[in-house]
Amino acid sequence: MQRRNFFTTLFSGVVASFTQRFARAQAVRQESFHELARLVLPSSLGRARTDKIAADFADWVRGYKAGAQVSSGYGHPRTQVTGENPSAHYAAQIAALGSPITREAVEKALEEAKLDRIPLRPNGKHVAADLLAYFYVSGDGEDFLYDAAIRRNDCRGLGDSEKRPAMLG
């Protein structure tokens, strides 16, 4: 009997954990991410691309795993793990922006959150800054920023290492 209670308790804890994570990710409508992306990302990306970035960001939020080991980087042998899911307050932050979301509302929210630069990675201080961090930390964001096909996450091989990346624009 005790074994059954143990497994019932264990299973209900696991289900509760997944349900909380799923509910938090679903609390923000996909359209809200798209609307926010159209405001905070450069308009030169175009609507199709900002919508894709917003959808990818939403997928990243849904798949986020706290405590996962991350790369320590070259020359930094210290093991690092991801922190808590930064999306815990996204629903409230987006609701506070109002509908429709305006640039003025986003600027005010970023000021209130005391954000004066894009974080190195999404950290939960504000969903708008986290969306920017998600994009600009990515290989695509870096390529866009420098207008060059850097393709940071691709291996170009030693034969191409002396060549400058091709210009995109």
C-alpha positions as CSV (number, residue, x, y, z in Angstrom):
1,M,0.0,0.0,0.0
2,Q,2.8,2.4,0.8
3,R,4.4,1.8,-2.5
4,R,1.2,2.7,-4.3
5,N,1.0,6.0,-2.3
6,F,4.6,6.8,-3.1
7,F,4.2,6.4,-6.8
8,T,0.9,8.3,-6.7
9,T,2.5,11.2,-4.9
10,L,5.6,11.1,-7.2
11,F,3.4,11.0,-10.4
12,S,1.2,13.8,-9.2
13,G,4.3,16.0,-8.5
14,V,5.7,15.3,-12.0
15,V,2.3,16.1,-13.6
16,A,2.0,19.3,-11.5
17,S,5.5,20.4,-12.6
18,F,4.7,19.9,-16.3
19,T,1.3,21.4,-16.0
20,Q,2.7,24.6,-14.4
21,R,5.3,24.9,-17.1
22,F,2.8,24.4,-19.9
23,A,0.3,26.8,-18.3
24,R,2.9,29.5,-17.9
25,A,3.9,29.2,-21.5
26,Q,0.3,29.1,-22.7
27,A,-0.7,32.1,-20.6
28,V,0.7,34.4,-23.2
29,R,-1.1,34.2,-26.5
30,Q,1.1,33.6,-29.5
31,E,-0.4,36.8,-31.1
32,S,0.9,38.9,-28.2
33,F,4.4,37.7,-28.9
34,H,3.9,38.6,-32.6
35,E,2.5,42.0,-31.8
36,L,5.4,42.7,-29.4
37,A,8.0,41.5,-31.9
38,R,6.6,43.9,-34.6
39,L,7.1,46.8,-32.2
40,V,10.5,46.0,-30.7
41,L,12.4,44.3,-33.5
42,P,13.7,46.3,-36.5
43,S,11.0,46.9,-39.0
44,S,13.5,46.2,-41.8
45,L,13.2,42.5,-40.9
46,G,9.6,42.5,-42.3
47,R,6.5,41.0,-40.8
48,A,7.1,37.4,-41.8
49,R,10.5,37.4,-40.2
50,T,9.4,39.1,-37.0
51,D,6.5,36.7,-36.7
52,K,9.0,33.8,-37.2
53,I,11.2,35.2,-34.5
54,A,8.2,35.6,-32.1
55,A,7.1,32.0,-32.8
56,D,10.6,30.7,-32.2
57,F,10.8,32.7,-29.0
58,A,7.5,31.2,-27.8
59,D,8.8,27.7,-28.6
60,W,12.0,28.5,-26.7
61,V,10.0,29.6,-23.7
62,R,7.8,26.5,-23.8
63,G,10.9,24.3,-24.0
64,Y,13.0,26.1,-21.4
65,K,14.5,23.7,-18.8
66,A,15.7,25.3,-15.5
67,G,18.9,23.7,-14.3
68,A,20.1,22.5,-17.7
69,Q,23.9,22.7,-18.2
70,V,25.1,25.4,-20.5
71,S,28.3,25.8,-22.3
72,S,30.9,27.5,-20.1
73,G,32.7,29.1,-23.1
74,Y,36.3,28.8,-24.2
75,G,38.7,29.2,-21.4
76,H,36.1,29.1,-18.6
77,P,36.1,25.6,-17.2
78,R,33.4,26.4,-14.6
79,T,30.2,24.4,-15.1
80,Q,27.1,26.6,-15.4
81,V,23.4,25.8,-15.4
82,T,20.3,27.8,-16.5
83,G,18.3,29.6,-13.9
84,E,14.5,29.7,-13.4
85,N,12.3,30.1,-16.4
86,P,12.4,33.8,-17.3
87,S,8.8,33.7,-18.5
88,A,7.2,33.5,-15.1
89,H,5.9,37.1,-15.4
90,Y,5.4,37.4,-19.1
91,A,1.6,37.2,-19.0
92,A,1.3,40.0,-16.5
93,Q,3.9,42.1,-18.3
94,I,2.1,41.8,-21.6
95,A,-1.3,42.5,-19.9
96,A,0.2,45.6,-18.4
97,L,1.2,46.8,-21.9
98,G,-2.5,47.0,-22.8
99,S,-4.2,46.1,-26.1
100,P,-3.1,47.0,-28.7
101,I,0.5,47.2,-27.5
102,T,2.1,50.6,-28.2
103,R,5.7,51.6,-28.5
104,E,5.1,54.2,-25.7
105,A,3.8,51.4,-23.4
106,V,6.8,49.3,-24.1
107,E,9.2,52.2,-23.5
108,K,7.5,53.0,-20.2
109,A,7.6,49.4,-19.1
110,L,11.3,49.1,-19.9
111,E,12.0,52.3,-17.9
112,E,10.1,51.0,-14.9
113,A,12.0,47.8,-15.1
114,K,15.2,49.9,-15.1
115,L,16.5,48.3,-18.3
116,D,18.9,50.5,-20.2
117,R,20.5,47.7,-22.4
118,I,19.6,44.4,-24.0
119,P,20.5,41.6,-21.5
120,L,23.1,39.0,-22.5
121,R,20.3,36.4,-22.4
122,P,16.6,36.4,-21.5
123,N,16.4,37.0,-17.8
124,G,12.8,37.7,-17.0
125,K,13.1,41.4,-16.1
126,H,10.8,42.2,-19.1
127,V,9.4,40.2,-22.0
128,A,10.3,43.0,-24.5
129,A,14.0,43.0,-23.5
130,D,14.0,39.2,-23.4
131,L,12.6,39.0,-26.9
132,L,15.4,41.4,-28.1
133,A,18.0,39.4,-26.2
134,Y,16.7,36.1,-27.7
135,F,17.1,37.6,-31.2
136,Y,20.4,39.5,-31.0
137,V,22.2,36.6,-29.1
138,S,21.2,34.2,-31.9
139,G,23.3,33.6,-35.0
140,D,20.6,35.2,-37.2
141,G,20.6,38.3,-35.0
142,E,24.3,38.7,-35.2
143,D,24.2,38.3,-39.0
144,F,21.5,41.0,-39.1
145,L,23.4,43.3,-36.8
146,Y,26.6,43.1,-38.9
147,D,24.8,42.7,-42.2
148,A,27.1,39.8,-43.0
149,A,26.8,36.0,-43.2
150,I,28.9,35.3,-40.1
151,R,27.0,32.1,-39.4
152,R,28.5,31.9,-36.0
153,N,27.0,28.5,-35.2
154,D,28.2,26.9,-38.5
155,C,31.6,25.5,-39.0
156,R,33.1,27.1,-42.1
157,G,36.3,25.0,-42.0
158,L,39.9,26.1,-42.0
159,G,39.9,26.6,-45.8
160,D,37.5,29.5,-45.5
161,S,38.8,30.9,-42.2
162,E,40.8,33.7,-43.9
163,K,37.8,34.9,-46.0
164,R,35.7,37.7,-44.6
165,P,32.0,36.7,-44.2
166,A,29.9,37.6,-47.3
167,M,27.8,40.8,-47.0
168,L,24.0,40.2,-46.8
169,G,22.7,43.6,-47.9
